[in-house]
Amino acid sequence: MDGKKEAIIVGSYADKYGGSNRKDYTIMFCETGSTMSWMHESQLQFVEDGGEFLFEQAKVNHDRILKQNLDIDFIKEKFHLELIKMEILKGYDKKADTMFAALLKKPL
């Protein structure tokens, strides 16, 4: 594969923020359900109309991966790690992403 990934166009810049920019888009990757902004139309290859099923499946994949990645007990057991600290890093007040962070270490 040459780096191409299947994704769904979620909306244009204008759809999300207003204005007239309809040549940049947010896309959702089918495999993971994660999103990326702003892809210019010259970076995208249109394949087919529709995609409602792909959109729903991408959201399911995203939720599954997110749940697995946030399952600290699973991660601790699988990799034999010790949890040091875990918190939510709020970004909405800084116009940034809110993130979950966990600091784990391998016991000596």
ROMAR-85109 format. One record per residue (C-alpha): residue number from 0; chain; x, y, z. Coordinates in Angstrom, 1 decimal. Layout:
BEGIN
{pos = NUM	unit = A	x = X	y = Y	z = Z}
...
***
This chain:
BEGIN
{pos = 0	unit = A	x = 0.0	y = 0.0	z = 0.0}
{pos = 1	unit = A	x = 1.3	y = 3.4	z = -0.9}
{pos = 2	unit = A	x = 0.2	y = 5.3	z = 2.3}
{pos = 3	unit = A	x = -3.3	y = 5.7	z = 1.1}
{pos = 4	unit = A	x = -6.0	y = 5.2	z = 3.7}
{pos = 5	unit = A	x = -9.8	y = 5.0	z = 3.3}
{pos = 6	unit = A	x = -11.6	y = 7.9	z = 4.9}
{pos = 7	unit = A	x = -14.9	y = 9.7	z = 4.9}
{pos = 8	unit = A	x = -15.3	y = 13.4	z = 4.5}
{pos = 9	unit = A	x = -17.0	y = 14.7	z = 7.6}
{pos = 10	unit = A	x = -17.3	y = 18.3	z = 6.5}
{pos = 11	unit = A	x = -15.6	y = 21.3	z = 5.1}
{pos = 12	unit = A	x = -13.9	y = 24.1	z = 7.0}
{pos = 13	unit = A	x = -16.9	y = 26.3	z = 6.2}
{pos = 14	unit = A	x = -19.3	y = 23.7	z = 7.6}
{pos = 15	unit = A	x = -17.4	y = 23.6	z = 10.9}
{pos = 16	unit = A	x = -16.3	y = 27.2	z = 11.3}
{pos = 17	unit = A	x = -18.3	y = 29.2	z = 8.8}
{pos = 18	unit = A	x = -17.0	y = 31.4	z = 6.0}
{pos = 19	unit = A	x = -16.6	y = 30.3	z = 2.5}
{pos = 20	unit = A	x = -13.7	y = 27.9	z = 2.5}
{pos = 21	unit = A	x = -15.1	y = 24.7	z = 1.0}
{pos = 22	unit = A	x = -11.8	y = 23.4	z = -0.4}
{pos = 23	unit = A	x = -10.4	y = 22.1	z = 3.0}
{pos = 24	unit = A	x = -12.0	y = 19.2	z = 4.8}
{pos = 25	unit = A	x = -12.1	y = 17.2	z = 8.0}
{pos = 26	unit = A	x = -11.9	y = 13.5	z = 7.3}
{pos = 27	unit = A	x = -12.6	y = 10.4	z = 9.5}
{pos = 28	unit = A	x = -10.4	y = 7.3	z = 8.9}
{pos = 29	unit = A	x = -12.5	y = 4.2	z = 8.4}
{pos = 30	unit = A	x = -10.1	y = 1.9	z = 10.2}
{pos = 31	unit = A	x = -9.8	y = 3.8	z = 13.4}
{pos = 32	unit = A	x = -12.6	y = 6.5	z = 13.4}
{pos = 33	unit = A	x = -10.0	y = 9.1	z = 14.2}
{pos = 34	unit = A	x = -10.3	y = 12.5	z = 12.4}
{pos = 35	unit = A	x = -7.8	y = 14.8	z = 10.8}
{pos = 36	unit = A	x = -8.2	y = 18.4	z = 9.7}
{pos = 37	unit = A	x = -7.6	y = 20.2	z = 7.3}
{pos = 38	unit = A	x = -7.0	y = 18.1	z = 4.2}
{pos = 39	unit = A	x = -7.0	y = 20.2	z = 1.1}
{pos = 40	unit = A	x = -9.1	y = 18.8	z = -1.8}
{pos = 41	unit = A	x = -6.0	y = 18.3	z = -3.8}
{pos = 42	unit = A	x = -4.8	y = 15.7	z = -1.2}
{pos = 43	unit = A	x = -8.0	y = 13.7	z = -1.5}
{pos = 44	unit = A	x = -9.1	y = 11.2	z = -4.1}
{pos = 45	unit = A	x = -12.9	y = 10.8	z = -4.4}
{pos = 46	unit = A	x = -13.9	y = 7.2	z = -4.6}
{pos = 47	unit = A	x = -17.7	y = 6.9	z = -4.1}
{pos = 48	unit = A	x = -20.8	y = 8.7	z = -2.9}
{pos = 49	unit = A	x = -22.6	y = 7.5	z = 0.3}
{pos = 50	unit = A	x = -20.6	y = 5.9	z = 3.0}
{pos = 51	unit = A	x = -23.2	y = 6.1	z = 5.8}
{pos = 52	unit = A	x = -22.4	y = 2.5	z = 6.7}
{pos = 53	unit = A	x = -18.6	y = 3.3	z = 6.6}
{pos = 54	unit = A	x = -19.2	y = 6.3	z = 8.8}
{pos = 55	unit = A	x = -21.1	y = 4.3	z = 11.5}
{pos = 56	unit = A	x = -18.5	y = 1.5	z = 11.3}
{pos = 57	unit = A	x = -15.7	y = 4.1	z = 11.7}
{pos = 58	unit = A	x = -17.4	y = 5.5	z = 14.8}
{pos = 59	unit = A	x = -17.7	y = 1.9	z = 16.3}
{pos = 60	unit = A	x = -14.0	y = 1.3	z = 15.6}
{pos = 61	unit = A	x = -13.1	y = 4.6	z = 17.2}
{pos = 62	unit = A	x = -15.1	y = 3.8	z = 20.3}
{pos = 63	unit = A	x = -13.6	y = 0.3	z = 20.6}
{pos = 64	unit = A	x = -10.0	y = 1.5	z = 20.2}
{pos = 65	unit = A	x = -10.6	y = 4.4	z = 22.6}
{pos = 66	unit = A	x = -12.1	y = 2.1	z = 25.2}
{pos = 67	unit = A	x = -9.2	y = -0.4	z = 24.9}
{pos = 68	unit = A	x = -6.6	y = 2.4	z = 25.1}
{pos = 69	unit = A	x = -8.2	y = 3.9	z = 28.2}
{pos = 70	unit = A	x = -8.5	y = 0.6	z = 30.0}
{pos = 71	unit = A	x = -5.6	y = 1.2	z = 32.3}
{pos = 72	unit = A	x = -6.2	y = -2.1	z = 34.2}
{pos = 73	unit = A	x = -5.8	y = -4.0	z = 30.9}
{pos = 74	unit = A	x = -2.7	y = -2.1	z = 30.0}
{pos = 75	unit = A	x = -1.1	y = -2.6	z = 33.4}
{pos = 76	unit = A	x = -1.8	y = -6.4	z = 33.4}
{pos = 77	unit = A	x = -0.8	y = -6.9	z = 29.7}
{pos = 78	unit = A	x = 2.5	y = -5.1	z = 30.0}
{pos = 79	unit = A	x = 3.2	y = -5.6	z = 33.7}
{pos = 80	unit = A	x = 3.3	y = -1.9	z = 34.5}
{pos = 81	unit = A	x = 2.7	y = 0.2	z = 37.6}
{pos = 82	unit = A	x = 0.4	y = 3.2	z = 37.4}
{pos = 83	unit = A	x = 2.0	y = 6.4	z = 38.8}
{pos = 84	unit = A	x = -0.5	y = 9.1	z = 37.8}
{pos = 85	unit = A	x = -3.6	y = 9.5	z = 35.7}
{pos = 86	unit = A	x = -5.6	y = 12.6	z = 34.8}
{pos = 87	unit = A	x = -7.7	y = 14.5	z = 32.3}
{pos = 88	unit = A	x = -5.8	y = 17.4	z = 30.7}
{pos = 89	unit = A	x = -8.4	y = 20.0	z = 29.9}
{pos = 90	unit = A	x = -7.9	y = 21.9	z = 26.8}
{pos = 91	unit = A	x = -11.3	y = 23.4	z = 26.0}
{pos = 92	unit = A	x = -10.5	y = 26.6	z = 28.0}
{pos = 93	unit = A	x = -7.4	y = 27.0	z = 25.8}
{pos = 94	unit = A	x = -9.1	y = 26.2	z = 22.5}
{pos = 95	unit = A	x = -7.2	y = 22.9	z = 22.4}
{pos = 96	unit = A	x = -8.0	y = 19.2	z = 22.6}
{pos = 97	unit = A	x = -8.8	y = 17.7	z = 26.0}
{pos = 98	unit = A	x = -6.7	y = 14.6	z = 26.6}
{pos = 99	unit = A	x = -6.5	y = 11.7	z = 29.0}
{pos = 100	unit = A	x = -3.0	y = 10.9	z = 30.2}
{pos = 101	unit = A	x = -1.6	y = 8.1	z = 32.3}
{pos = 102	unit = A	x = 2.0	y = 7.8	z = 33.5}
{pos = 103	unit = A	x = 3.0	y = 4.2	z = 33.9}
{pos = 104	unit = A	x = 6.4	y = 2.6	z = 34.7}
{pos = 105	unit = A	x = 7.9	y = -0.8	z = 34.5}
{pos = 106	unit = A	x = 8.7	y = -2.0	z = 38.0}
{pos = 107	unit = A	x = 12.4	y = -2.8	z = 38.8}
***
